[in-house]
Amino acid sequence: MKNNYTFLFRFPLIFGGIFLFVVGSFGQKFQLVDTGNSHLGHTHLPGEQCGQRTIELLMQKEMGYFGTPEFFEDWMNQKIEEKQLAPASLRTQNEKRLIPVVVHVIHSGSPEGSGSNIPDSQIFEQIRILNEDFRRLNADAVNTPAEFLPVAADANIEFVLARQDPNGLPTDGIVRIQGPKSVYTPDDAILIGQTSQWNPEEYLNIWVVPIVQPFIGYASFPISDLPGLNFSPVPAIMDGVTIDYRFFGTGGSATSASLGRTATHEVGHYFGLRHIWGDGGCGVDDFVADTPLQDNSNNVCNANLSRVSCGVNNMVQNYMDYTPDACMNLFTKGQVERFDVVLANSPRRVGLVNNRATIAPVLEELDLAISKITEPGEALCNPSITPSIEIQNAGNTTVTSARIEFRLNNQLIETRRFNLNLATTERTIVKFSTFNAPLSQNQYNFTILEVNDQADENPDNNQASITPAIQGEIQLPYTYPNGQFPAGWIISNPDQSFTWQATTLTLNGQNQPAIFIRHYEYEGPGQLDYFISPQIDLNKYPNAQLVFDLAHSPYNQPGFQDELIIAIGSACEDNFDLVDPPYQKLGTRLETSTPTLDEFIPVSNNQFRTELVNLSKYRDL
């Protein structure tokens, strides 16, 4: 079997610039050769019971000052002052705030209802507990000590399993999927989000997974909306709450000690709260005025629970302590004030409140949608293809048949009537006859003509088309040519904004061709732009190496950081491994020139660095 691989260059960049050079006379080159070896290491942070501190340390490392508690708290204090001066805003906050939740059960293959594939009942119990805790309707609220009763508060926030999915179709708000690992750490947050996630601007994503001890949960922190600083120290792909399945809700696979308060604690972080002891001693605050100072976390629960430190009685019953579930019972007015600020101002939190996902959708009776084209993909390697599409019942009526046509360059190739049995929201893949496609650029069009032998009531989702690139095989040694992008190399630009382009630079007085993205003007944090190579047969070239020169100058302000990833996928597939790629650099590891506040345009060969990526270990994949 041939082991052909395609290489992806992924650049989720914000400011600064990266230049990858094509071949030229001064050593700036982009080559694939057959020799060599290299290795990159990884580092991990230590952890604790709640992984929030680990996530916060990562934020500070990546974002500098803008990832620190001080920066966020400055913003929080400003918003609290504004809120206090604008009492009219209280009317909105006094209305019930409903948050749509999607629970992603990422299990290791066990049957539904056992092990990490927890039963629905356990999920329902967790939603009930969240609602009781955030509305102060919890039965154990009577256990709040008398001295803390004046500040105990109802947050006026309720949670509901999402009623609409991202496509506007009915859902129960529960997604079940077998994950790529048997156990996860906070370092796997991006992998977990890539496995399953709905739009974090519309849904509170809660991932229920097996987490390595001593962690039992963690959450992403909200972000500020300060002008020019509304980028997130936490990527959107990992925005949400992650809970170990044994500490989620009650019953089912939950431990006997779990009363669902791990989720209450982590959702508190998600809405802007810190640990009540401030992750420090008596001199460290949680930035909430009505929570007493505390020297450390509490891990004890008994019938007459009390604890004194920093010269005061500690509020160990607060949900943001480490107190066992049975002794947690309150949020304070000051903590709720932070919830109010975050839900009224913070990007990815503002859009959660009372949005469409909290309301059951109204559907057409007869509506069949093309959800995606499954074959061909963005690249075509083999002329023999079986045109295929995924269709979904987006209406109320069961779909029993569909007549669909397939065209190539607007010329009818085949019309087929498919017998189906699709209930509302159900999907299936339908296939047309295999044929040999011409190895040139062609447009493939699919159209739903009839549903249940009638006209579809919603024609807007009845068509889909794709124009795949013809992706051949590279013969080594290969040198990337001068000038424009050669055939077989694919540029994917999902947001249709700035993307890869060819240019010519003057280096040491001589012209040099290069490829780059205009990052300095790219107002698209978190967006991805792809530069995908043709295939490389690693059986034929088992010691292949990728060699290229790059120049990068970071934007000279803490918090702005670029990343370059080279990832690998089999043949023409686009499922590149972005979790453990052979090359991944960002920040100072990517930098080749002094940071600048101006647009970076290299003028000297000395501003470039040669990079080498060993591909040999992938030949047996």
Secondary structure per residue as TSV (DSSP state, phi and psi in degrees):
chain	resnum	aa	ss	phi	psi
A	1	M	-	360.0	132.7
A	2	K	-	-74.3	134.6
A	3	N	-	-101.3	88.8
A	4	N	E	-99.2	136.0
A	5	Y	E	-131.0	147.4
A	6	T	E	-113.8	143.7
A	7	F	E	-113.7	134.3
A	8	L	E	-110.9	135.4
A	9	F	E	-110.5	111.8
A	10	R	E	-112.3	132.6
A	11	F	-	-135.1	86.6
A	12	P	-	-83.2	80.6
A	13	L	-	-112.2	154.0
A	14	I	-	-114.2	-63.6
A	15	F	S	-131.3	179.5
A	16	G	S	81.4	-148.6
A	17	G	E	-167.7	148.3
A	18	I	E	-125.1	131.4
A	19	F	E	-117.8	125.0
A	20	L	E	-104.1	124.4
A	21	F	E	-94.1	139.7
A	22	V	-	-86.7	176.5
A	23	V	S	-61.7	143.5
A	24	G	-	-162.8	-179.0
A	25	S	T	-80.8	-12.2
A	26	F	T	-108.9	25.7
A	27	G	S	89.3	-8.5
A	28	Q	-	-71.1	117.5
A	29	K	-	-148.7	160.4
A	30	F	E	-136.1	102.6
A	31	Q	E	-134.3	154.2
A	32	L	E	-119.6	123.1
A	33	V	E	-129.0	171.2
A	34	D	E	-114.4	81.1
A	35	T	-	-175.7	165.9
A	36	G	-	95.8	-179.9
A	37	N	-	-163.0	147.5
A	38	S	-	-157.9	167.5
A	39	H	-	-153.1	142.8
A	40	L	-	-123.1	138.3
A	41	G	-	-98.3	171.7
A	42	H	-	-130.3	151.9
A	43	T	-	-123.4	154.2
A	44	H	-	-132.1	152.4
A	45	L	-	-96.2	149.4
A	46	P	-	-69.2	162.8
A	47	G	-	-131.1	-175.2
A	48	E	-	-151.6	-171.1
A	49	Q	S	-57.9	-53.3
A	50	C	B	-95.3	129.6
A	51	G	T	-79.0	5.8
A	52	Q	H	-60.1	-40.0
A	53	R	H	-64.4	-37.1
A	54	T	H	-61.7	-45.9
A	55	I	H	-62.4	-40.8
A	56	E	H	-65.8	-39.3
A	57	L	H	-63.7	-38.0
A	58	L	H	-63.0	-40.9
A	59	M	H	-60.3	-45.7
A	60	Q	H	-65.0	-38.6
A	61	K	H	-64.6	-41.4
A	62	E	H	-79.2	-35.7
A	63	M	H	-109.7	-4.0
A	64	G	G	63.4	-138.2
A	65	Y	G	-57.0	-35.4
A	66	F	G	-72.2	-8.3
A	67	G	G	-103.3	6.7
A	68	T	S	-90.5	157.8
A	69	P	H	-58.8	-35.1
A	70	E	H	-61.2	-43.3
A	71	F	H	-63.7	-48.4
A	72	F	H	-63.3	-39.2
A	73	E	H	-69.9	-32.8
A	74	D	H	-58.7	-45.5
A	75	W	H	-63.9	-45.0
A	76	M	H	-59.3	-44.4
A	77	N	H	-63.3	-40.1
A	78	Q	H	-59.7	-44.7
A	79	K	H	-69.5	-36.1
A	80	I	H	-64.1	-41.7
A	81	E	H	-63.0	-42.8
A	82	E	H	-61.7	-41.6
A	83	K	H	-62.9	-41.8
A	84	Q	H	-67.5	-27.2
A	85	L	T	-87.1	-4.4
A	86	A	-	-128.0	74.4
A	87	P	T	-61.8	-17.8
A	88	A	T	-62.0	-25.3
A	89	S	H	-69.8	-16.8
A	90	L	H	-64.0	-30.0
A	91	R	H	-60.7	-44.8
A	92	T	H	-63.6	-42.1
A	93	Q	H	-73.2	-21.1
A	94	N	H	-80.7	-12.4
A	95	E	S	-79.0	146.1
A	96	K	-	-60.5	131.4
A	97	R	E	-106.6	113.6
A	98	L	E	-101.3	127.6
A	99	I	E	-112.1	121.0
A	100	P	E	-76.8	134.3
A	101	V	E	-119.1	136.0
A	102	V	E	-118.0	125.6
A	103	V	E	-101.0	117.2
A	104	H	E	-98.6	108.2
A	105	V	E	-89.3	101.9
A	106	I	E	-100.2	102.8
A	107	H	E	-109.2	179.1
A	108	S	S	-108.5	20.7
A	109	G	S	107.5	0.2
A	110	S	-	-72.6	155.9
A	111	P	-	-62.2	153.8
A	112	E	T	-58.7	131.2
A	113	G	T	98.9	-1.5
A	114	S	B	-133.5	150.9
A	115	G	T	56.0	-138.8
A	116	S	T	-72.5	-12.7
A	117	N	B	-90.0	71.0
A	118	I	-	-63.4	154.4
A	119	P	-	-73.7	159.3
A	120	D	H	-56.8	-37.8
A	121	S	H	-58.3	-35.8
A	122	Q	H	-66.7	-36.3
A	123	I	H	-69.0	-44.8
A	124	F	H	-60.2	-39.6
A	125	E	H	-62.6	-40.3
A	126	Q	H	-64.8	-41.3
A	127	I	H	-63.5	-40.9
A	128	R	H	-59.6	-45.1
A	129	I	H	-65.2	-41.8
A	130	L	H	-58.8	-44.8
A	131	N	H	-64.5	-42.3
A	132	E	H	-65.9	-43.2
A	133	D	H	-67.9	-42.5
A	134	F	H	-77.3	-20.5
A	135	R	T	-99.2	4.9
A	136	R	T	53.3	43.4
A	137	L	-	-106.4	7.8
A	138	N	-	-66.4	136.7
A	139	A	G	-59.5	-31.1
A	140	D	G	-84.8	10.6
A	141	A	G	-60.4	-23.8
A	142	V	G	-67.4	-13.8
A	143	N	G	-90.0	-0.8
A	144	T	S	-63.9	126.4
A	145	P	-	-56.0	147.1
A	146	A	G	-56.6	-37.3
A	147	E	G	-68.7	-19.3
A	148	F	G	-99.9	-7.0
A	149	L	G	-59.5	-38.7
A	150	P	G	-61.6	-21.7
A	151	V	G	-107.6	-5.2
A	152	A	B	-64.9	138.4
A	153	A	-	-138.6	150.0
A	154	D	-	-90.6	120.8
A	155	A	-	-78.2	-11.7
A	156	N	-	57.1	35.3
A	157	I	E	-120.9	131.8
A	158	E	E	-127.5	158.6
A	159	F	E	-123.5	142.6
A	160	V	E	-139.6	137.3
A	161	L	E	-61.1	132.6
A	162	A	-	-51.3	139.9
A	163	R	S	-104.1	-14.9
A	164	Q	B	-126.8	138.1
A	165	D	-	-85.9	177.4
A	166	P	T	-58.5	-21.9
A	167	N	T	-91.4	5.3
A	168	G	S	81.3	16.3
A	169	L	-	-101.0	158.3
A	170	P	B	-61.3	146.6
A	171	T	-	-150.7	158.2
A	172	D	-	-95.3	1.6
A	173	G	S	76.5	14.7
A	174	I	E	-124.2	127.5
A	175	V	E	-118.9	130.2
A	176	R	E	-116.9	130.6
A	177	I	E	-153.0	139.3
A	178	Q	E	-77.9	127.1
A	179	G	-	-86.5	170.6
A	180	P	S	-80.1	-10.0
A	181	K	-	-132.4	165.2
A	182	S	S	-92.2	-20.5
A	183	V	S	-152.1	151.0
A	184	Y	B	-130.3	157.5
A	185	T	-	-123.5	170.7
A	186	P	G	-57.6	-24.9
A	187	D	G	-66.2	-16.1
A	188	D	G	-92.9	13.8
A	189	A	H	-57.2	-41.0
A	190	I	H	-69.2	-42.3
A	191	L	H	-58.0	-42.8
A	192	I	H	-62.8	-44.5
A	193	G	H	-64.8	-36.5
A	194	Q	H	-68.2	-28.1
A	195	T	H	-69.9	-39.8
A	196	S	S	-164.2	126.2
A	197	Q	-	-161.6	143.8
A	198	W	-	-107.5	163.4
A	199	N	-	-49.1	113.5
A	200	P	T	-69.4	-9.1
A	201	E	T	-82.7	-12.5
A	202	E	T	-118.6	-19.1
A	203	Y	-	-133.1	143.5
A	204	L	E	-82.4	106.4
A	205	N	E	-81.6	122.8
A	206	I	E	-117.2	118.5
A	207	W	E	-99.2	127.1
A	208	V	E	-109.2	112.0
A	209	V	E	-141.2	165.1
A	210	P	-	-76.8	120.3
A	211	I	B	-111.0	138.5
A	212	V	-	-66.8	140.6
A	213	Q	T	-66.8	147.2
A	214	P	T	-93.6	8.0
A	215	F	-	-73.6	143.8
A	216	I	-	-126.2	-6.6
A	217	G	E	176.5	162.0
A	218	Y	E	-161.4	166.2
A	219	A	E	-147.6	157.0
A	220	S	-	-85.4	146.3
A	221	F	-	-89.1	150.6
A	222	P	-	-69.7	170.1
A	223	I	-	-122.2	162.6
A	224	S	-	-84.8	166.7
A	225	D	-	-114.3	26.7
A	226	L	-	-62.4	136.7
A	227	P	T	-53.9	130.3
A	228	G	T	79.7	-7.6
A	229	L	-	-126.7	24.6
A	230	N	-	-91.1	29.0
A	231	F	-	-85.4	159.1
A	232	S	-	-103.9	130.3
A	233	P	S	-69.4	-14.6
A	234	V	S	-112.8	120.3
A	235	P	-	-58.0	148.7
A	236	A	G	-56.8	-31.8
A	237	I	G	-65.3	-19.3
A	238	M	G	-116.5	18.0
A	239	D	-	-82.3	114.0
A	240	G	S	158.3	-156.2
A	241	V	E	-126.6	134.8
A	242	T	E	-121.0	128.4
A	243	I	E	-130.2	138.6
A	244	D	E	-65.8	137.3
A	245	Y	G	-61.4	-23.0
A	246	R	G	-80.5	-9.2
A	247	F	G	-123.6	23.8
A	248	F	S	-110.5	116.3
A	249	G	S	66.0	-154.9
A	250	T	S	-135.2	161.5
A	251	G	S	72.1	-172.5
A	252	G	T	58.9	-124.4
A	253	S	T	-92.4	3.5
A	254	A	S	-73.7	149.5
A	255	T	-	-69.7	159.7
A	256	S	T	-64.7	-25.5
A	257	A	T	-79.9	-12.5
A	258	S	-	-81.1	124.1
A	259	L	-	-117.1	19.5
A	260	G	S	83.2	7.5
A	261	R	H	-81.9	-12.9
A	262	T	H	-61.9	-43.4
A	263	A	H	-66.4	-39.8
A	264	T	H	-57.9	-45.3
A	265	H	H	-61.5	-49.0
A	266	E	H	-71.2	-35.6
A	267	V	H	-65.9	-30.5
A	268	G	H	-58.1	-44.9
A	269	H	H	-60.2	-45.1
A	270	Y	H	-57.6	-31.7
A	271	F	T	-97.2	10.9
A	272	G	T	108.2	11.5
A	273	L	-	-95.7	149.0
A	274	R	-	-106.1	168.6
A	275	H	-	-58.2	143.1
A	276	I	T	-64.1	-25.7
A	277	W	T	-91.2	4.2
A	278	G	T	71.0	12.8
A	279	D	T	57.5	34.3
A	280	G	S	-157.4	-158.6
A	281	G	S	-93.9	-156.5
A	282	C	T	-64.5	-21.3
A	283	G	T	-88.2	1.5
A	284	V	-	-111.8	132.7
A	285	D	-	-108.2	159.2
A	286	D	-	-97.2	7.8
A	287	F	S	66.8	24.7
A	288	V	-	-122.6	122.7
A	289	A	T	-67.9	-32.4
A	290	D	T	-97.3	13.9
A	291	T	S	-106.4	123.8
A	292	P	-	-63.0	154.6
A	293	L	-	-61.4	152.7
A	294	Q	-	-152.5	140.0
A	295	D	S	-83.7	-18.5
A	296	N	S	-168.1	179.3
A	297	S	-	-76.0	159.2
A	298	N	-	-108.4	135.8
A	299	N	-	-125.1	18.3
A	300	V	-	-114.9	144.0
A	301	C	-	-139.3	124.4
A	302	N	-	-150.5	178.2
A	303	A	T	-65.1	-30.6
A	304	N	T	-122.1	57.2
A	305	L	-	-65.8	125.9
A	306	S	-	-155.6	154.4
A	307	R	-	-154.4	137.4
A	308	V	E	-120.8	129.4
A	309	S	E	-155.9	161.5
A	310	C	T	57.2	23.5
A	311	G	T	79.0	10.8
A	312	V	E	-139.0	162.7
A	313	N	E	-69.9	130.5
A	314	N	-	-83.9	145.4
A	315	M	-	-89.1	66.3
A	316	V	T	-72.3	-9.4
A	317	Q	T	-81.9	-3.6
A	318	N	B	-71.5	143.0
A	319	Y	T	-63.1	-17.9
A	320	M	T	-95.6	12.4
A	321	D	S	-93.2	-178.8
A	322	Y	-	-98.9	15.2
A	323	T	-	-56.7	139.6
A	324	P	-	-54.2	151.4
A	325	D	G	-50.4	-40.7
A	326	A	G	-65.0	-17.5
A	327	C	G	-111.0	4.5
A	328	M	-	-87.4	140.3
A	329	N	-	-159.5	6.5
A	330	L	B	-154.7	149.5
A	331	F	-	-105.1	160.2
A	332	T	B	-106.4	168.5
A	333	K	H	-60.1	-39.3
A	334	G	H	-65.6	-37.3
A	335	Q	H	-68.0	-40.6
A	336	V	H	-64.1	-34.1
A	337	E	H	-60.4	-36.8
A	338	R	H	-67.2	-41.4
A	339	F	H	-55.0	-45.1
A	340	D	H	-59.1	-44.8
A	341	V	H	-63.2	-46.5
A	342	V	H	-64.1	-46.0
A	343	L	H	-70.5	-19.8
A	344	A	H	-94.4	-17.0
A	345	N	H	-133.8	-28.3
A	346	S	-	-79.8	126.7
A	347	P	T	-54.3	144.6
A	348	R	T	71.2	-0.2
A	349	R	T	-117.7	-36.2
A	350	V	G	-56.6	-43.2
A	351	G	G	-74.9	-3.8
A	352	L	G	-77.5	-32.5
A	353	V	T	-73.0	120.8
A	354	N	T	51.5	37.4
A	355	N	-	-86.1	-176.9
A	356	R	G	-60.0	-28.5
A	357	A	G	-67.4	-14.2
A	358	T	G	-86.3	-4.0
A	359	I	S	-119.0	135.2
A	360	A	-	-63.9	134.2
A	361	P	-	-75.4	157.4
A	362	V	-	-103.7	119.8
A	363	L	-	-107.9	155.2
A	364	E	-	-68.2	156.9
A	365	E	S	-69.8	-43.0
A	366	L	S	-124.3	106.1
A	367	D	-	-152.7	109.8
A	368	L	E	-113.5	129.3
A	369	A	E	-115.0	145.1
A	370	I	E	-85.8	111.4
A	371	S	E	-85.5	-32.2
A	372	K	E	-169.5	159.0
A	373	I	E	-91.5	123.8
A	374	T	E	-95.3	-25.6
A	375	E	E	-154.1	127.9
A	376	P	S	-78.9	167.1
A	377	G	-	-95.6	-158.7
A	378	E	S	-68.0	-22.7
A	379	A	E	-126.0	148.0
A	380	L	E	-122.0	118.0
A	381	C	-	-106.1	-28.7
A	382	N	-	-123.7	131.8
A	383	P	S	-67.1	-22.5
A	384	S	E	-84.5	112.1
A	385	I	E	-130.7	155.5
A	386	T	-	-117.0	95.5
A	387	P	-	-55.0	128.9
A	388	S	E	-143.8	145.7
A	389	I	E	-136.7	152.9
A	390	E	E	-97.6	128.7
A	391	I	E	-117.7	153.5
A	392	Q	E	-138.3	136.8
A	393	N	E	-76.2	108.7
A	394	A	-	-102.6	12.6
A	395	G	S	-118.2	-179.8
A	396	N	S	-81.7	-27.0
A	397	T	S	-87.4	138.2
A	398	T	-	-60.9	131.7
A	399	V	E	-91.5	120.0
A	400	T	E	-105.3	-16.5
A	401	S	E	-160.2	158.3
A	402	A	E	-150.0	139.8
A	403	R	E	-108.1	120.3
A	404	I	E	-131.1	140.1
A	405	E	E	-112.6	151.7
A	406	F	E	-123.7	128.2
A	407	R	E	-124.4	148.2
A	408	L	E	-118.1	116.4
A	409	N	T	53.4	42.0
A	410	N	T	70.5	5.2
A	411	Q	E	-96.4	126.8
A	412	L	E	-64.1	125.4
A	413	I	E	-103.6	-43.3
A	414	E	E	-160.6	141.2
A	415	T	E	-121.5	130.3
A	416	R	E	-131.9	146.9
A	417	R	E	-105.3	118.3
A	418	F	E	-101.9	129.4
A	419	N	E	-83.8	128.3
A	420	L	E	-133.1	171.6
A	421	N	E	-152.3	74.1
A	422	L	E	-109.7	115.1
A	423	A	-	-76.4	171.6
A	424	T	T	-53.6	130.2
A	425	T	T	78.8	-10.9
A	426	E	-	-70.5	148.8
A	427	R	E	-122.7	157.9
A	428	T	E	-156.7	162.1
A	429	I	E	-106.2	129.2
A	430	V	E	-112.5	144.3
A	431	K	E	-124.1	143.8
A	432	F	-	-97.6	178.2
A	433	S	-	-68.0	141.1
A	434	T	-	-66.3	138.5
A	435	F	E	-149.6	164.1
A	436	N	E	-90.8	113.8
A	437	A	-	-83.5	144.8
A	438	P	-	-65.4	134.2
A	439	L	S	-81.4	68.3
A	440	S	S	-149.0	172.2
A	441	Q	-	-72.9	121.5
A	442	N	-	-136.7	153.7
A	443	Q	-	-103.6	129.5
A	444	Y	E	-106.1	124.4
A	445	N	E	-120.8	137.4
A	446	F	E	-127.0	136.1
A	447	T	E	-140.4	130.2
A	448	I	E	-80.9	122.2
A	449	L	E	-96.1	-42.2
A	450	E	E	-144.7	152.5
A	451	V	E	-129.6	126.1
A	452	N	T	52.3	36.9
A	453	D	T	62.4	25.4
A	454	Q	B	-133.3	169.8
A	455	A	-	-71.6	138.8
A	456	D	-	-68.9	134.2
A	457	E	S	-76.1	-11.5
A	458	N	-	-131.9	88.6
A	459	P	G	-73.3	-8.7
A	460	D	G	-64.9	-24.0
A	461	N	G	-112.5	25.5
A	462	N	S	-96.7	-1.7
A	463	Q	E	-128.8	150.1
A	464	A	E	-155.7	146.9
A	465	S	E	-145.3	158.4
A	466	I	E	-151.9	145.7
A	467	T	-	-123.4	90.6
A	468	P	-	-73.1	147.4
A	469	A	E	-79.3	147.6
A	470	I	E	-86.1	116.6
A	471	Q	-	-114.0	106.8
A	472	G	-	-88.4	-158.4
A	473	E	B	-116.9	136.9
A	474	I	-	-82.8	135.4
A	475	Q	-	-99.2	128.8
A	476	L	S	-95.2	148.2
A	477	P	S	-71.5	146.1
A	478	Y	E	-126.6	134.4
A	479	T	E	-119.7	125.9
A	480	Y	-	-61.6	130.0
A	481	P	-	-77.1	160.4
A	482	N	S	-70.2	164.3
A	483	G	S	88.4	-147.7
A	484	Q	S	-73.2	173.7
A	485	F	-	-66.3	129.6
A	486	P	-	-77.0	162.3
A	487	A	T	-60.5	144.9
A	488	G	T	95.6	-19.6
A	489	W	-	-93.6	132.6
A	490	I	E	-111.7	134.2
A	491	I	E	-108.0	121.7
A	492	S	E	-112.2	125.1
A	493	N	-	-129.0	77.8
A	494	P	T	-58.0	-36.5
A	495	D	T	-91.8	1.4
A	496	Q	S	56.4	32.1
A	497	S	S	-108.4	-149.4
A	498	F	S	-57.9	142.3
A	499	T	-	-150.2	-168.9
A	500	W	-	-61.0	137.0
A	501	Q	E	-147.5	155.6
A	502	A	E	-87.5	149.3
A	503	T	E	-151.6	172.8
A	504	T	E	-127.6	127.7
A	505	L	E	-110.3	157.7
A	506	T	E	-106.0	110.2
A	507	L	E	-115.1	121.3
A	508	N	T	50.7	39.5
A	509	G	T	83.4	0.4
A	510	Q	E	-122.8	144.2
A	511	N	E	-73.7	137.2
A	512	Q	E	-135.7	128.1
A	513	P	E	-74.9	148.6
A	514	A	E	-152.6	167.0
A	515	I	E	-123.2	145.1
A	516	F	E	-160.9	170.2
A	517	I	-	-119.3	141.9
A	518	R	-	-81.1	71.3
A	519	H	G	-66.1	-30.4
A	520	Y	G	-60.1	-31.8
A	521	E	G	-102.8	2.5
A	522	Y	-	-85.6	97.7
A	523	E	-	-88.0	64.0
A	524	G	-	-140.6	63.1
A	525	P	T	-57.5	133.5
A	526	G	T	86.6	-8.7
A	527	Q	-	-74.5	152.7
A	528	L	-	-118.2	137.9
A	529	D	-	-127.0	133.4
A	530	Y	E	-113.5	138.7
A	531	F	E	-126.4	106.7
A	532	I	E	-111.9	129.4
A	533	S	E	-81.7	164.3
A	534	P	E	-66.5	179.7
A	535	Q	E	-75.5	153.3
A	536	I	E	-130.8	123.9
A	537	D	E	-85.8	104.3
A	538	L	T	-80.2	-7.5
A	539	N	T	-74.0	-37.0
A	540	K	T	-76.5	-34.8
A	541	Y	S	-126.8	73.9
A	542	P	T	-68.2	-16.6
A	543	N	T	-115.3	34.8
A	544	A	E	-63.4	145.5
A	545	Q	E	-131.0	147.2
A	546	L	E	-103.7	124.9
A	547	V	E	-122.8	128.6
A	548	F	E	-151.2	158.2
A	549	D	E	-105.7	140.8
A	550	L	E	-136.9	153.9
A	551	A	E	-130.6	133.9
A	552	H	E	-148.3	129.8
A	553	S	E	-121.5	116.5
A	554	P	-	-66.5	154.3
A	555	Y	B	-68.2	130.4
A	556	N	S	-83.3	66.1
A	557	Q	S	-156.2	133.7
A	558	P	T	-56.8	140.7
A	559	G	T	102.0	-15.8
A	560	F	-	-100.7	116.5
A	561	Q	-	-144.1	136.1
A	562	D	-	-106.2	161.5
A	563	E	E	-142.0	141.6
A	564	L	E	-125.8	124.6
A	565	I	E	-125.2	135.2
A	566	I	E	-113.9	118.9
A	567	A	E	-124.5	167.9
A	568	I	E	-127.4	139.7
A	569	G	E	-136.6	154.5
A	570	S	E	-78.9	130.4
A	571	A	T	48.2	-129.5
A	572	C	T	-89.6	4.7
A	573	E	-	-68.9	150.7
A	574	D	-	-107.2	15.8
A	575	N	-	-88.5	68.3
A	576	F	-	-70.4	146.2
A	577	D	-	-81.5	99.7
A	578	L	-	-95.8	-3.2
A	579	V	S	-86.6	-42.4
A	580	D	S	-130.2	66.6
A	581	P	-	-79.2	162.2
A	582	P	S	-72.3	-16.4
A	583	Y	E	-145.2	128.9
A	584	Q	E	-155.7	112.4
A	585	K	E	-134.3	146.9
A	586	L	E	-153.4	165.4
A	587	G	G	60.5	-133.8
A	588	T	G	-67.0	-25.7
A	589	R	G	-69.9	-23.6
A	590	L	T	-91.2	-25.3
A	591	E	-	-62.4	134.5
A	592	T	-	-121.5	-14.6
A	593	S	S	-134.9	159.0
A	594	T	-	-57.6	135.9
A	595	P	-	-55.9	149.7
A	596	T	B	-145.6	155.0
A	597	L	S	-91.5	-7.1
A	598	D	S	-98.0	167.2
A	599	E	-	-64.0	135.0
A	600	F	-	-89.6	118.8
A	601	I	-	-131.1	109.8
A	602	P	-	-61.8	144.4
A	603	V	-	-127.4	-4.0
A	604	S	S	-138.5	147.4
A	605	N	G	-62.2	-26.5
A	606	N	G	-68.8	-12.2
A	607	Q	G	-85.8	2.4
A	608	F	-	-110.4	155.9
A	609	R	E	-133.5	137.0
A	610	T	E	-83.4	131.0
A	611	E	E	-115.7	144.6
A	612	L	E	-130.5	129.0
A	613	V	E	-120.4	118.4
A	614	N	E	-81.3	127.0
A	615	L	-	-106.6	0.2
A	616	S	G	-62.9	-35.1
A	617	K	G	-70.5	-9.5
A	618	Y	G	-93.7	1.3
A	619	R	T	-71.0	-20.1
A	620	D	T	-99.4	5.4
A	621	L	-	-70.8	360.0
